[in-house]
Amino acid sequence: MTSMSPYETVMSYHHAWTTGDIKTAMSYVADDITCRAPGVDLDSKQAYQAFIAGFAPTLTGIGDIANFTNGDRVALFYYPQTAATSIAPAAECFTVRNGKIIDSILIFDRLSYGPPTQG
């Protein structure tokens, strides 16, 4: 079996979670992953899975913007589209080692994903 590059690992993970396949997404994640996200630090695969699984069902689409790689680091920029917004960008910077995502820094505007404001 040929090992995947960090880019291929991250893109496989990203495709899986954004299509609702959390089990497959987590197969690309290390047991001791750390994730820094707005308002929360996650320090295990179990916590990370709960976080991702809680958000994934709200997706109505995904708009890819760009991606960059630098060795074992991969950055993604995209629009997670939900009922509340389709224009709030998100950015993630992943570190991949031995074929698994070991670190994620996730940046997004939490308020954009709240309930729509009443007009």
The first five atom37 places (N, CA, C, CB, O) and aatype in JSON, in Angstrom:
{
  "aatype": [12, 16, 15, 12, 15, 14, 18, 6, 16, 19, 12, 15, 18, 8, 8, 0, 17, 16, 16, 7, 3, 9, 11, 16, 0, 12, 15, 18, 19, 0, 3, 3, 9, 16, 4, 1, 0, 14, 7, 19, 3, 10, 3, 15, 11, 5, 0, 18, 5, 0, 13, 9, 0, 7, 13, 0, 14, 16, 10, 16, 7, 9, 7, 3, 9, 0, 2, 13, 16, 2, 7, 3, 1, 19, 0, 10, 13, 18, 18, 14, 5, 16, 0, 0, 16, 15, 9, 0, 14, 0, 0, 6, 4, 13, 16, 19, 1, 2, 7, 11, 9, 9, 3, 15, 9, 10, 9, 13, 3, 1, 10, 15, 18, 7, 14, 14, 16, 5, 7],
  "atom_mask": [
    [1, 1, 1, 1, 1],
    [1, 1, 1, 1, 1],
    [1, 1, 1, 1, 1],
    [1, 1, 1, 1, 1],
    [1, 1, 1, 1, 1],
    [1, 1, 1, 1, 1],
    [1, 1, 1, 1, 1],
    [1, 1, 1, 1, 1],
    [1, 1, 1, 1, 1],
    [1, 1, 1, 1, 1],
    [1, 1, 1, 1, 1],
    [1, 1, 1, 1, 1],
    [1, 1, 1, 1, 1],
    [1, 1, 1, 1, 1],
    [1, 1, 1, 1, 1],
    [1, 1, 1, 1, 1],
    [1, 1, 1, 1, 1],
    [1, 1, 1, 1, 1],
    [1, 1, 1, 1, 1],
    [1, 1, 1, 0, 1],
    [1, 1, 1, 1, 1],
    [1, 1, 1, 1, 1],
    [1, 1, 1, 1, 1],
    [1, 1, 1, 1, 1],
    [1, 1, 1, 1, 1],
    [1, 1, 1, 1, 1],
    [1, 1, 1, 1, 1],
    [1, 1, 1, 1, 1],
    [1, 1, 1, 1, 1],
    [1, 1, 1, 1, 1],
    [1, 1, 1, 1, 1],
    [1, 1, 1, 1, 1],
    [1, 1, 1, 1, 1],
    [1, 1, 1, 1, 1],
    [1, 1, 1, 1, 1],
    [1, 1, 1, 1, 1],
    [1, 1, 1, 1, 1],
    [1, 1, 1, 1, 1],
    [1, 1, 1, 0, 1],
    [1, 1, 1, 1, 1],
    [1, 1, 1, 1, 1],
    [1, 1, 1, 1, 1],
    [1, 1, 1, 1, 1],
    [1, 1, 1, 1, 1],
    [1, 1, 1, 1, 1],
    [1, 1, 1, 1, 1],
    [1, 1, 1, 1, 1],
    [1, 1, 1, 1, 1],
    [1, 1, 1, 1, 1],
    [1, 1, 1, 1, 1],
    [1, 1, 1, 1, 1],
    [1, 1, 1, 1, 1],
    [1, 1, 1, 1, 1],
    [1, 1, 1, 0, 1],
    [1, 1, 1, 1, 1],
    [1, 1, 1, 1, 1],
    [1, 1, 1, 1, 1],
    [1, 1, 1, 1, 1],
    [1, 1, 1, 1, 1],
    [1, 1, 1, 1, 1],
    [1, 1, 1, 0, 1],
    [1, 1, 1, 1, 1],
    [1, 1, 1, 0, 1],
    [1, 1, 1, 1, 1],
    [1, 1, 1, 1, 1],
    [1, 1, 1, 1, 1],
    [1, 1, 1, 1, 1],
    [1, 1, 1, 1, 1],
    [1, 1, 1, 1, 1],
    [1, 1, 1, 1, 1],
    [1, 1, 1, 0, 1],
    [1, 1, 1, 1, 1],
    [1, 1, 1, 1, 1],
    [1, 1, 1, 1, 1],
    [1, 1, 1, 1, 1],
    [1, 1, 1, 1, 1],
    [1, 1, 1, 1, 1],
    [1, 1, 1, 1, 1],
    [1, 1, 1, 1, 1],
    [1, 1, 1, 1, 1],
    [1, 1, 1, 1, 1],
    [1, 1, 1, 1, 1],
    [1, 1, 1, 1, 1],
    [1, 1, 1, 1, 1],
    [1, 1, 1, 1, 1],
    [1, 1, 1, 1, 1],
    [1, 1, 1, 1, 1],
    [1, 1, 1, 1, 1],
    [1, 1, 1, 1, 1],
    [1, 1, 1, 1, 1],
    [1, 1, 1, 1, 1],
    [1, 1, 1, 1, 1],
    [1, 1, 1, 1, 1],
    [1, 1, 1, 1, 1],
    [1, 1, 1, 1, 1],
    [1, 1, 1, 1, 1],
    [1, 1, 1, 1, 1],
    [1, 1, 1, 1, 1],
    [1, 1, 1, 0, 1],
    [1, 1, 1, 1, 1],
    [1, 1, 1, 1, 1],
    [1, 1, 1, 1, 1],
    [1, 1, 1, 1, 1],
    [1, 1, 1, 1, 1],
    [1, 1, 1, 1, 1],
    [1, 1, 1, 1, 1],
    [1, 1, 1, 1, 1],
    [1, 1, 1, 1, 1],
    [1, 1, 1, 1, 1],
    [1, 1, 1, 1, 1],
    [1, 1, 1, 1, 1],
    [1, 1, 1, 1, 1],
    [1, 1, 1, 1, 1],
    [1, 1, 1, 0, 1],
    [1, 1, 1, 1, 1],
    [1, 1, 1, 1, 1],
    [1, 1, 1, 1, 1],
    [1, 1, 1, 1, 1],
    [1, 1, 1, 0, 1]
  ],
  "atom_positions": [
    [[0.83, -1.17, 0.0], [0.0, 0.0, 0.0], [0.89, 1.25, 0.0], [-0.95, -0.01, 1.21], [1.82, 1.35, 0.79]],
    [[0.59, 2.18, -0.87], [1.34, 3.42, -0.95], [0.81, 4.4, 0.09], [1.24, 4.02, -2.37], [-0.39, 4.59, 0.23]],
    [[1.73, 5.03, 0.81], [1.3, 6.0, 1.81], [0.9, 7.3, 1.11], [2.42, 6.26, 2.85], [1.42, 7.64, 0.05]],
    [[-0.02, 8.01, 1.72], [-0.49, 9.26, 1.17], [0.39, 10.41, 1.63], [-1.94, 9.51, 1.58], [1.0, 10.36, 2.7]],
    [[0.45, 11.43, 0.83], [1.14, 12.65, 1.21], [0.3, 13.38, 2.26], [1.41, 13.57, -0.04], [-0.89, 13.09, 2.39]],
    [[0.9, 14.31, 2.99], [0.09, 15.1, 3.94], [-1.1, 15.77, 3.23], [0.97, 16.17, 4.61], [-2.2, 15.81, 3.78]],
    [[-0.88, 16.3, 2.04], [-1.97, 16.93, 1.29], [-3.1, 15.93, 1.01], [-1.43, 17.5, -0.04], [-4.27, 16.25, 1.22]],
    [[-2.76, 14.75, 0.55], [-3.78, 13.74, 0.26], [-4.52, 13.32, 1.53], [-3.14, 12.51, -0.41], [-5.73, 13.11, 1.5]],
    [[-3.8, 13.19, 2.63], [-4.43, 12.84, 3.9], [-5.45, 13.9, 4.3], [-3.37, 12.69, 5.01], [-6.59, 13.58, 4.63]],
    [[-5.04, 15.16, 4.26], [-5.93, 16.24, 4.67], [-7.13, 16.35, 3.73], [-5.17, 17.58, 4.71], [-8.26, 16.52, 4.19]],
    [[-6.9, 16.26, 2.45], [-8.02, 16.37, 1.51], [-8.98, 15.2, 1.64], [-7.49, 16.46, 0.07], [-10.19, 15.38, 1.47]],
    [[-8.48, 14.01, 1.93], [-9.36, 12.86, 2.16], [-10.19, 13.06, 3.42], [-8.53, 11.55, 2.27], [-11.39, 12.8, 3.43]],
    [[-9.53, 13.54, 4.47], [-10.23, 13.87, 5.72], [-11.31, 14.93, 5.46], [-9.23, 14.36, 6.79], [-12.46, 14.76, 5.86]],
    [[-10.93, 16.01, 4.8], [-11.84, 17.13, 4.55], [-13.06, 16.68, 3.74], [-11.1, 18.26, 3.81], [-14.19, 17.03, 4.07]],
    [[-12.81, 15.91, 2.69], [-13.93, 15.42, 1.87], [-14.86, 14.53, 2.71], [-13.39, 14.63, 0.65], [-16.08, 14.63, 2.61]],
    [[-14.29, 13.68, 3.53], [-15.11, 12.77, 4.34], [-16.0, 13.54, 5.31], [-14.23, 11.79, 5.1], [-17.21, 13.31, 5.34]],
    [[-15.43, 14.44, 6.11], [-16.26, 15.11, 7.12], [-17.27, 16.06, 6.49], [-15.4, 15.88, 8.1], [-18.38, 16.22, 7.0]],
    [[-16.9, 16.7, 5.36], [-17.84, 17.65, 4.75], [-18.95, 16.95, 3.97], [-17.09, 18.6, 3.83], [-19.89, 17.61, 3.53]],
    [[-18.84, 15.65, 3.79], [-19.93, 14.89, 3.19], [-20.65, 14.04, 4.24], [-19.41, 13.99, 2.06], [-21.47, 13.19, 3.91]],
    [[-20.32, 14.27, 5.52], [-21.01, 13.61, 6.62], [-20.47, 12.26, 7.02], [0.0, 0.0, 0.0], [-21.05, 11.59, 7.87]],
    [[-19.36, 11.84, 6.43], [-18.79, 10.53, 6.76], [-17.74, 10.7, 7.87], [-18.14, 9.87, 5.48], [-16.54, 10.67, 7.62]],
    [[-18.23, 10.87, 9.07], [-17.37, 11.15, 10.22], [-16.45, 9.97, 10.52], [-18.22, 11.49, 11.46], [-15.29, 10.17, 10.87]],
    [[-16.96, 8.76, 10.39], [-16.14, 7.58, 10.67], [-14.91, 7.54, 9.77], [-16.96, 6.3, 10.48], [-13.79, 7.33, 10.25]],
    [[-15.1, 7.75, 8.48], [-13.95, 7.77, 7.57], [-13.04, 8.96, 7.87], [-14.43, 7.83, 6.11], [-11.82, 8.81, 7.86]],
    [[-13.62, 10.11, 8.15], [-12.81, 11.29, 8.47], [-11.89, 11.0, 9.65], [-13.72, 12.49, 8.79], [-10.71, 11.36, 9.63]],
    [[-12.41, 10.36, 10.66], [-11.61, 10.09, 11.86], [-10.52, 9.06, 11.62], [-12.52, 9.63, 12.98], [-9.59, 8.95, 12.41]],
    [[-10.62, 8.29, 10.53], [-9.55, 7.33, 10.22], [-8.26, 8.04, 9.81], [-9.99, 6.39, 9.1], [-7.2, 7.42, 9.78]],
    [[-8.34, 9.32, 9.51], [-7.17, 10.13, 9.13], [-6.61, 10.93, 10.3], [-7.53, 11.07, 7.99], [-5.66, 11.69, 10.14]],
    [[-7.21, 10.77, 11.48], [-6.88, 11.58, 12.65], [-6.17, 10.74, 13.7], [-8.16, 12.22, 13.24], [-6.59, 9.62, 13.99]],
    [[-5.09, 11.27, 14.27], [-4.35, 10.58, 15.34], [-5.16, 10.58, 16.63], [-2.98, 11.25, 15.57], [-5.95, 11.49, 16.88]],
    [[-4.95, 9.56, 17.44], [-5.66, 9.45, 18.72], [-5.38, 10.62, 19.64], [-5.28, 8.16, 19.41], [-6.25, 11.01, 20.42]],
    [[-4.18, 11.18, 19.56], [-3.8, 12.27, 20.46], [-3.79, 13.64, 19.75], [-2.43, 12.0, 21.05], [-2.98, 14.5, 20.09]],
    [[-4.68, 13.82, 18.78], [-4.77, 15.09, 18.07], [-5.01, 16.24, 19.04], [-5.89, 15.04, 17.01], [-5.68, 16.08, 20.06]],
    [[-4.46, 17.39, 18.7], [-4.81, 18.62, 19.4], [-5.45, 19.54, 18.36], [-3.55, 19.29, 20.08], [-5.02, 19.6, 17.21]],
    [[-6.48, 20.25, 18.79], [-7.16, 21.2, 17.92], [-7.43, 22.46, 18.7], [-8.47, 20.6, 17.35], [-7.98, 22.42, 19.81]],
    [[-7.06, 23.57, 18.12], [-7.36, 24.88, 18.7], [-8.41, 25.51, 17.8], [-6.07, 25.78, 18.82], [-8.15, 25.77, 16.62]],
    [[-9.58, 25.77, 18.35], [-10.68, 26.37, 17.61], [-11.24, 27.53, 18.43], [-11.8, 25.3, 17.29], [-10.97, 27.62, 19.63]],
    [[-12.0, 28.41, 17.81], [-12.56, 29.53, 18.56], [-13.37, 29.05, 19.78], [-13.44, 30.38, 17.65], [-14.38, 28.36, 19.65]],
    [[-12.9, 29.43, 20.94], [-13.62, 29.12, 22.18], [-13.39, 27.74, 22.76], [0.0, 0.0, 0.0], [-13.98, 27.42, 23.79]],
    [[-12.55, 26.9, 22.12], [-12.38, 25.55, 22.64], [-11.01, 24.99, 22.24], [-13.52, 24.63, 22.13], [-10.54, 25.2, 21.12]],
    [[-10.4, 24.27, 23.15], [-9.2, 23.49, 22.88], [-9.58, 22.02, 23.02], [-8.02, 23.88, 23.85], [-10.13, 21.61, 24.04]],
    [[-9.3, 21.24, 22.0], [-9.64, 19.82, 21.98], [-8.34, 19.03, 22.01], [-10.5, 19.45, 20.73], [-7.43, 19.29, 21.23]],
    [[-8.25, 18.06, 22.93], [-6.99, 17.34, 23.13], [-7.1, 15.83, 23.01], [-6.43, 17.69, 24.46], [-6.36, 15.1, 23.66]],
    [[-8.03, 15.36, 22.2], [-8.13, 13.91, 21.95], [-8.98, 13.68, 20.71], [-8.73, 13.17, 23.19], [-9.76, 14.55, 20.3]],
    [[-8.83, 12.52, 20.14], [-9.63, 12.15, 18.97], [-11.11, 12.12, 19.33], [-9.19, 10.78, 18.42], [-11.95, 12.54, 18.54]],
    [[-11.43, 11.64, 20.51], [-12.82, 11.56, 20.95], [-13.45, 12.96, 21.01], [-12.92, 10.87, 22.32], [-14.56, 13.16, 20.53]],
    [[-12.75, 13.91, 21.61], [-13.27, 15.28, 21.71], [-13.37, 15.92, 20.33], [-12.36, 16.14, 22.63], [-14.35, 16.61, 20.03]],
    [[-12.37, 15.7, 19.5], [-12.37, 16.26, 18.14], [-13.52, 15.68, 17.32], [-11.02, 15.97, 17.45], [-14.19, 16.4, 16.59]],
    [[-13.74, 14.37, 17.45], [-14.82, 13.73, 16.72], [-16.17, 14.3, 17.14], [-14.8, 12.22, 16.95], [-17.02, 14.57, 16.29]],
    [[-16.38, 14.49, 18.43], [-17.65, 15.06, 18.91], [-17.85, 16.47, 18.35], [-17.68, 15.09, 20.46], [-18.96, 16.83, 17.96]],
    [[-16.78, 17.25, 18.31], [-16.84, 18.61, 17.79], [-17.22, 18.61, 16.32], [-15.49, 19.32, 17.99], [-18.14, 19.32, 15.92]],
    [[-16.53, 17.81, 15.51], [-16.8, 17.75, 14.07], [-18.18, 17.14, 13.81], [-15.71, 16.91, 13.36], [-18.92, 17.64, 12.96]],
    [[-18.52, 16.09, 14.52], [-19.82, 15.43, 14.32], [-20.98, 16.34, 14.72], [-19.88, 14.13, 15.13], [-22.08, 16.19, 14.2]],
    [[-20.73, 17.26, 15.62], [-21.78, 18.21, 16.0], [-22.05, 19.26, 14.94], [0.0, 0.0, 0.0], [-23.17, 19.76, 14.84]],
    [[-21.03, 19.6, 14.16], [-21.19, 20.63, 13.14], [-21.54, 20.07, 11.77], [-19.93, 21.44, 13.04], [-22.32, 20.68, 11.03]],
    [[-21.0, 18.93, 11.42], [-21.16, 18.37, 10.06], [-22.63, 18.28, 9.6], [-20.54, 17.0, 10.01], [-22.9, 18.58, 8.44]],
    [[-23.58, 17.88, 10.45], [-24.97, 17.78, 9.97], [-25.59, 19.12, 9.58], [-25.82, 17.15, 11.04], [-26.61, 19.15, 8.89]],
    [[-24.99, 20.24, 10.01], [-25.54, 21.55, 9.65], [-25.1, 22.02, 8.27], [-25.13, 22.57, 10.69], [-25.65, 22.99, 7.74]],
    [[-24.11, 21.33, 7.68], [-23.62, 21.75, 6.37], [-24.68, 21.54, 5.29], [-22.36, 20.98, 6.01], [-25.33, 20.5, 5.22]],
    [[-24.82, 22.56, 4.45], [-25.68, 22.45, 3.27], [-24.83, 22.45, 2.0], [-26.69, 23.61, 3.23], [-25.33, 22.19, 0.9]],
    [[-23.55, 22.74, 2.17], [-22.62, 22.75, 1.04], [-21.25, 23.18, 1.53], [0.0, 0.0, 0.0], [-21.06, 23.5, 2.7]],
    [[-20.32, 23.17, 0.62], [-18.95, 23.6, 0.94], [-18.4, 24.33, -0.28], [-18.03, 22.37, 1.34], [-18.52, 23.85, -1.41]],
    [[-17.82, 25.47, -0.05], [-17.2, 26.23, -1.13], [-15.71, 26.31, -0.89], [0.0, 0.0, 0.0], [-15.26, 27.0, 0.02]],
    [[-14.95, 25.61, -1.69], [-13.5, 25.63, -1.53], [-12.94, 26.94, -2.07], [-12.85, 24.43, -2.25], [-13.39, 27.46, -3.09]],
    [[-11.94, 27.46, -1.36], [-11.29, 28.7, -1.78], [-9.88, 28.39, -2.25], [-11.27, 29.73, -0.62], [-9.53, 28.64, -3.41]],
    [[-9.06, 27.83, -1.34], [-7.65, 27.59, -1.67], [-7.06, 26.61, -0.69], [-6.85, 28.9, -1.68], [-7.62, 26.36, 0.38]],
    [[-5.91, 26.04, -1.06], [-5.15, 25.2, -0.14], [-3.67, 25.41, -0.42], [-5.55, 23.71, -0.28], [-3.26, 25.72, -1.54]],
    [[-2.88, 25.21, 0.62], [-1.44, 25.4, 0.54], [-0.76, 24.27, 1.31], [-1.01, 26.79, 1.1], [-1.3, 23.79, 2.31]],
    [[0.39, 23.85, 0.85], [1.16, 22.84, 1.57], [2.57, 23.33, 1.81], [1.17, 21.5, 0.81], [3.13, 24.09, 1.01]],
    [[3.13, 22.88, 2.92], [4.52, 23.18, 3.25], [5.03, 22.0, 4.08], [4.67, 24.55, 4.02], [4.91, 22.01, 5.31]],
    [[5.59, 21.01, 3.42], [6.07, 19.83, 4.14], [4.92, 19.05, 4.75], [0.0, 0.0, 0.0], [4.04, 18.57, 4.04]],
    [[4.93, 18.93, 6.09], [3.88, 18.17, 6.76], [2.7, 19.04, 7.2], [4.45, 17.45, 7.97], [1.84, 18.59, 7.94]],
    [[2.67, 20.29, 6.75], [1.57, 21.21, 7.07], [0.75, 21.51, 5.83], [2.12, 22.52, 7.68], [1.28, 21.73, 4.75]],
    [[-0.57, 21.51, 6.03], [-1.51, 21.79, 4.95], [-2.52, 22.8, 5.48], [-2.22, 20.49, 4.44], [-3.09, 22.6, 6.55]],
    [[-2.74, 23.87, 4.74], [-3.74, 24.88, 5.11], [-4.88, 24.85, 4.09], [-3.1, 26.29, 5.19], [-4.65, 24.81, 2.88]],
    [[-6.09, 24.88, 4.6], [-7.29, 24.93, 3.75], [-8.07, 26.2, 4.07], [-8.18, 23.67, 3.95], [-8.16, 26.62, 5.23]],
    [[-8.63, 26.78, 3.05], [-9.52, 27.93, 3.19], [-10.8, 27.57, 2.43], [-8.86, 29.27, 2.64], [-10.74, 27.17, 1.27]],
    [[-11.96, 27.73, 3.08], [-13.21, 27.31, 2.46], [-14.39, 28.02, 3.11], [-13.38, 25.8, 2.56], [-14.25, 28.66, 4.15]],
    [[-15.55, 27.89, 2.48], [-16.8, 28.42, 3.01], [-17.69, 27.26, 3.44], [-17.53, 29.3, 1.95], [-18.28, 26.59, 2.59]],
    [[-17.81, 26.99, 4.76], [-18.77, 25.98, 5.21], [-20.17, 26.6, 5.13], [-18.44, 25.49, 6.67], [-20.49, 27.52, 5.89]],
    [[-20.98, 26.1, 4.24], [-22.31, 26.67, 4.01], [-23.33, 25.98, 4.89], [-22.71, 26.56, 2.54], [-23.41, 24.75, 4.93]],
    [[-24.12, 26.8, 5.61], [-25.17, 26.3, 6.49], [-26.42, 27.13, 6.25], [-24.73, 26.37, 8.0], [-26.41, 28.04, 5.43]],
    [[-27.5, 26.82, 6.97], [-28.72, 27.62, 6.87], [-28.47, 29.05, 7.32], [-29.84, 27.0, 7.71], [-29.16, 29.97, 6.88]],
    [[-27.5, 29.25, 8.21], [-27.22, 30.58, 8.74], [-26.33, 31.42, 7.83], [-26.57, 30.46, 10.1], [-26.46, 32.64, 7.79]],
    [[-25.42, 30.78, 7.08], [-24.5, 31.54, 6.24], [-23.91, 30.68, 5.14], [-23.38, 32.13, 7.09], [-23.77, 29.46, 5.27]],
    [[-23.57, 31.34, 4.06], [-22.83, 30.67, 2.98], [-21.59, 31.47, 2.6], [-23.72, 30.46, 1.74], [-20.86, 31.1, 1.68]],
    [[-21.36, 32.58, 3.32], [-20.25, 33.46, 2.94], [-19.22, 33.67, 4.05], [-20.79, 34.78, 2.52], [-18.3, 34.47, 3.88]],
    [[-19.35, 32.98, 5.16], [-18.38, 33.12, 6.25], [-17.23, 32.15, 6.02], [-19.05, 32.86, 7.64], [-17.44, 30.93, 6.04]],
    [[-16.02, 32.66, 5.79], [-14.91, 31.76, 5.51], [-14.39, 31.06, 6.76], [-13.79, 32.53, 4.86], [-14.55, 31.54, 7.88]],
    [[-13.78, 29.92, 6.53], [-13.08, 29.17, 7.58], [-11.69, 28.85, 7.06], [-13.87, 27.86, 7.98], [-11.47, 28.73, 5.86]],
    [[-10.76, 28.71, 7.99], [-9.39, 28.34, 7.64], [-8.92, 27.29, 8.64], [-8.44, 29.58, 7.63], [-9.21, 27.38, 9.83]],
    [[-8.19, 26.31, 8.14], [-7.61, 25.29, 9.0], [-6.17, 25.06, 8.58], [-8.42, 23.96, 8.93], [-5.85, 25.03, 7.39]],
    [[-5.32, 24.9, 9.56], [-3.93, 24.54, 9.32], [-3.68, 23.22, 10.03], [-2.93, 25.65, 9.81], [-3.77, 23.14, 11.26]],
    [[-3.37, 22.19, 9.27], [-3.17, 20.84, 9.78], [-1.69, 20.49, 9.77], [-3.96, 19.83, 8.96], [-0.94, 20.93, 8.9]],
    [[-1.29, 19.69, 10.74], [0.02, 19.05, 10.72], [-0.22, 17.56, 10.63], [0.88, 19.43, 11.99], [-1.01, 17.0, 11.39]],
    [[0.48, 16.9, 9.69], [0.32, 15.47, 9.45], [1.65, 14.78, 9.72], [-0.18, 15.19, 8.0], [2.7, 15.2, 9.21]],
    [[1.59, 13.72, 10.51], [2.79, 12.9, 10.75], [2.39, 11.44, 10.68], [3.45, 13.24, 12.13], [1.35, 11.03, 11.2]],
    [[3.23, 10.66, 10.03], [2.98, 9.22, 9.89], [1.59, 8.92, 9.37], [3.18, 8.52, 11.23], [0.94, 7.97, 9.8]],
    [[1.13, 9.75, 8.43], [-0.15, 9.51, 7.77], [-1.38, 9.91, 8.54], [0.0, 0.0, 0.0], [-2.5, 9.64, 8.1]],
    [[-1.21, 10.57, 9.7], [-2.35, 10.97, 10.52], [-2.28, 12.47, 10.85], [-2.4, 10.14, 11.83], [-1.19, 13.02, 11.01]],
    [[-3.42, 13.09, 10.94], [-3.5, 14.49, 11.36], [-3.27, 14.54, 12.86], [-4.89, 15.14, 10.97], [-4.02, 13.93, 13.63]],
    [[-2.23, 15.25, 13.28], [-1.9, 15.31, 14.71], [-2.23, 16.66, 15.33], [-0.42, 15.02, 14.9], [-2.29, 16.79, 16.55]],
    [[-2.44, 17.68, 14.49], [-2.71, 19.01, 15.01], [-3.57, 19.77, 14.01], [-1.39, 19.77, 15.29], [-3.39, 19.66, 12.8]],
    [[-4.52, 20.54, 14.54], [-5.36, 21.39, 13.71], [-5.55, 22.72, 14.4], [-6.73, 20.72, 13.43], [-5.85, 22.79, 15.6]],
    [[-5.37, 23.78, 13.65], [-5.73, 25.12, 14.11], [-6.87, 25.56, 13.21], [-4.49, 26.13, 14.07], [-6.69, 25.7, 12.0]],
    [[-8.02, 25.78, 13.79], [-9.24, 26.08, 13.06], [-9.67, 27.51, 13.37], [-10.37, 25.07, 13.42], [-9.79, 27.89, 14.53]],
    [[-9.89, 28.29, 12.33], [-10.28, 29.68, 12.5], [-11.58, 29.94, 11.74], [-9.15, 30.64, 12.02], [-11.68, 29.65, 10.55]],
    [[-12.57, 30.47, 12.45], [-13.83, 30.86, 11.83], [-14.54, 31.84, 12.76], [-14.73, 29.62, 11.53], [-14.2, 31.94, 13.94]],
    [[-15.51, 32.54, 12.23], [-16.31, 33.48, 13.01], [-17.5, 32.75, 13.6], [-16.76, 34.69, 12.14], [-18.48, 32.48, 12.9]],
    [[-17.43, 32.44, 14.88], [-18.51, 31.67, 15.53], [-19.86, 32.33, 15.38], [-18.2, 31.48, 17.0], [-20.86, 31.63, 15.21]],
    [[-19.94, 33.65, 15.46], [-21.21, 34.33, 15.39], [-21.91, 34.15, 14.03], [-21.02, 35.8, 15.66], [-23.14, 34.19, 13.96]],
    [[-21.14, 33.94, 12.98], [-21.73, 33.74, 11.66], [-22.52, 32.44, 11.56], [-20.65, 33.75, 10.62], [-23.38, 32.3, 10.68]],
    [[-22.24, 31.5, 12.43], [-22.91, 30.19, 12.38], [-24.03, 30.05, 13.38], [-21.9, 29.1, 12.61], [-24.6, 28.97, 13.55]],
    [[-24.36, 31.15, 14.06], [-25.49, 31.13, 14.99], [-26.79, 31.24, 14.23], [0.0, 0.0, 0.0], [-26.8, 31.29, 13.0]],
    [[-27.88, 31.26, 14.97], [-29.2, 31.4, 14.3], [-29.27, 32.71, 13.54], [-30.35, 31.33, 15.34], [-28.73, 33.72, 13.98]],
    [[-29.95, 32.7, 12.39], [-30.11, 33.95, 11.63], [-30.8, 35.01, 12.48], [-30.91, 33.7, 10.32], [-31.68, 34.7, 13.28]],
    [[-30.4, 36.25, 12.29], [-31.03, 37.35, 13.04], [-32.42, 37.62, 12.49], [-30.17, 38.63, 12.99], [-32.66, 37.5, 11.29]],
    [[-33.31, 37.98, 13.37], [-34.69, 38.31, 12.98], [-34.72, 39.74, 12.46], [-35.67, 38.13, 14.19], [-34.16, 40.64, 13.09]],
    [[-35.36, 39.96, 11.34], [-35.37, 41.28, 10.72], [-36.58, 42.07, 10.97], [0.0, 0.0, 0.0], [-36.68, 43.2, 10.49]]
  ]
}
